[in-house]
Amino acid sequence: MSREPRKLIDLLVAVVVLTLAVLGFARPASAYPPGTALTVNVKSVTVLFDGDRRVEFIVRHAKPGAIVKLNFEDLTKQKNANSSGIAVFSFRGPGSGVHLAAAYSRSERASTAAYLTNVGLLRLRAAADSTNYVTVTSAKPGSIVTVKYGNKMKSATVNAKNRALIGFTVPKAGNYSIKVFIGSTQVASYNAVSY
């Protein structure tokens, strides 16, 4: 073999070895299963009888038995991950808004946003054939908001400012229901009157 092809082969082998080394050692060592990064997600948001909210977070991929800390607003809670590397935290949350949460375990960190959405209807009583509006604030940008009113529906996409405004024509005189969905989850309902 001449020197040029030999240098090319040596270079290719070095690139492959370096790539394998980086991929093999860049994975989080404390994760479970090894190589999987720590994650945190909102598990559920429940509106309580007094209007406050309970927000549950689920942290995954911690080392089993390791201490997991979760910061949400001005509060920090900690517990040990279960045998599957999972820890669930519950906080009595603030009102509507976009709130950040961060999870820590050993040398790893993960974060997420909790979108505590607010939905409003401009008028419960409105004249037939007038325009009424549903407003959605503090929702995740890009989410689809659908308003079902009577036997019709309209949709809009949440903008970069976490808002959506959906205008609709009030149906003929009488009682009708309005249901508001983000994705497939119903987030509000109203019993409205058209006159």
C-alpha positions in Angstrom: 0.0 0.0 0.0 1.2 3.5 -0.7 1.4 6.1 2.0 -1.7 8.2 0.9 -4.3 5.4 1.1 -2.7 4.2 4.4 -3.0 7.7 5.9 -6.7 7.8 4.8 -7.4 4.4 6.4 -5.6 5.5 9.6 -7.7 8.7 9.6 -11.0 6.9 9.1 -10.1 4.4 11.9 -9.3 7.3 14.2 -12.6 9.1 13.4 -14.6 5.9 14.1 -12.7 5.2 17.4 -13.2 8.8 18.5 -16.9 8.8 17.6 -17.5 5.5 19.5 -15.6 6.9 22.5 -17.6 10.1 22.6 -20.9 8.2 22.2 -20.0 5.7 24.8 -18.7 8.1 27.5 -21.0 11.1 26.8 -24.0 9.3 28.2 -25.1 10.2 31.8 -23.4 7.7 34.1 -25.9 8.2 36.9 -29.0 7.7 34.7 -31.3 4.7 34.8 -31.0 2.8 32.6 -27.5 4.0 32.0 -27.1 6.3 29.0 -30.6 7.8 29.4 -30.8 11.4 30.5 -32.8 12.6 33.4 -36.3 14.0 32.4 -39.0 15.9 34.2 -42.6 16.4 32.9 -45.9 17.7 34.2 -47.9 14.6 35.1 -51.2 16.4 35.9 -52.7 19.7 36.8 -55.9 19.7 39.0 -58.0 22.7 39.7 -58.9 22.6 43.4 -62.2 23.7 45.0 -60.7 27.0 46.1 -59.4 27.8 42.6 -55.8 26.9 43.4 -54.1 24.2 41.4 -52.2 21.0 42.3 -49.4 20.3 39.9 -47.8 16.9 39.8 -44.4 16.3 38.2 -42.8 13.0 37.3 -39.0 12.7 37.1 -37.7 9.7 35.2 -34.3 8.1 34.6 -32.7 8.8 38.0 -30.5 6.2 39.5 -32.7 3.9 41.7 -32.5 5.1 45.3 -30.7 8.3 44.4 -31.9 11.6 45.9 -34.0 13.6 43.5 -34.7 17.3 44.1 -37.4 19.3 42.3 -37.6 23.1 42.4 -40.9 24.7 41.5 -41.5 28.4 42.1 -39.9 29.2 45.5 -40.3 25.6 46.8 -37.9 22.7 46.8 -38.8 19.1 47.6 -36.7 16.0 47.6 -37.2 12.3 47.8 -35.4 9.1 46.7 -36.1 7.7 43.3 -38.0 4.4 43.3 -36.6 1.1 42.0 -37.5 2.1 38.4 -35.7 5.5 38.7 -38.9 7.5 39.1 -39.9 10.2 41.6 -43.3 11.9 41.6 -43.7 15.4 43.3 -46.9 17.3 44.0 -47.1 21.0 44.6 -50.0 23.3 45.4 -49.5 25.6 42.5 -49.8 29.2 41.7 -52.6 30.7 39.6 -52.4 30.7 35.8 -49.2 31.4 34.0 -46.1 29.7 32.7 -44.0 28.4 35.5 -40.6 26.6 35.3 -39.6 23.5 37.2 -36.1 22.0 37.5 -35.2 18.5 38.7 -31.7 17.5 40.0 -30.3 14.1 40.7 -26.6 13.5 41.3 -24.8 15.4 38.5 -27.8 15.7 36.2 -30.4 18.4 35.7 -33.6 18.5 33.7 -36.3 21.2 33.4 -39.8 21.7 32.0 -42.5 24.4 31.9 -45.8 24.0 33.6 -48.5 25.8 31.5 -51.3 26.6 34.0 -53.8 27.8 31.4 -56.6 30.3 32.0 -59.8 30.2 29.8 -62.4 32.9 29.6 -65.6 33.5 27.8 -66.5 37.1 26.9 -70.3 36.8 27.5 -72.5 34.0 28.9 -75.5 35.8 27.5 -75.3 37.1 24.0 -77.5 38.0 21.1 -78.1 35.5 18.3 -75.8 36.0 15.3 -73.5 38.3 17.3 -69.8 37.4 17.8 -68.6 36.0 21.1 -65.1 35.2 22.1 -63.2 32.6 24.1 -59.7 33.6 25.3 -57.0 31.2 26.3 -53.9 32.5 28.1 -50.8 30.7 29.5 -51.0 27.8 27.0 -48.2 26.1 25.3 -47.3 27.8 22.0 -48.4 25.7 19.0 -51.1 23.9 20.9 -54.5 23.7 19.1 -57.5 25.2 20.9 -60.9 24.0 19.8 -64.2 25.6 20.8 -67.3 23.5 20.4 -70.5 25.6 20.6 -73.9 24.2 19.8 -73.3 21.8 17.0 -70.4 23.8 15.5 -66.7 24.2 16.3 -63.8 26.5 15.6 -60.1 26.1 16.2 -57.0 28.3 16.6 -53.3 27.8 17.4 -51.8 29.2 20.5 -49.3 32.0 19.5 -45.8 32.7 20.8 -47.2 34.8 23.6 -49.1 31.8 25.0 -52.5 33.1 23.9 -55.3 32.2 21.6 -58.5 34.1 20.8 -61.4 32.3 19.1 -64.3 34.3 17.9 -67.6 32.5 17.0 -71.1 33.4 15.9 -73.6 32.9 18.6 -76.3 30.3 17.6 -80.0 30.9 17.4 -81.9 31.9 20.5 -81.9 29.3 23.3 -79.5 27.6 25.7 -76.4 26.0 24.3 -73.1 24.6 25.6 -69.6 25.8 25.0 -66.7 23.3 25.5 -63.1 24.4 25.2 -60.3 21.8 24.4 -56.5 22.1 24.2 -55.5 19.2 22.0 -57.9 16.4 23.1 -58.2 17.6 26.7 -61.3 19.6 27.8 -60.2 22.6 29.8 -63.4 24.5 30.2 -67.2 24.3 29.7 -70.0 26.9 29.9 -73.8 26.8 29.7 -74.6 29.9 27.6 -77.8 31.6 26.5 -78.5 33.1 23.2 -81.4 35.7 22.9 
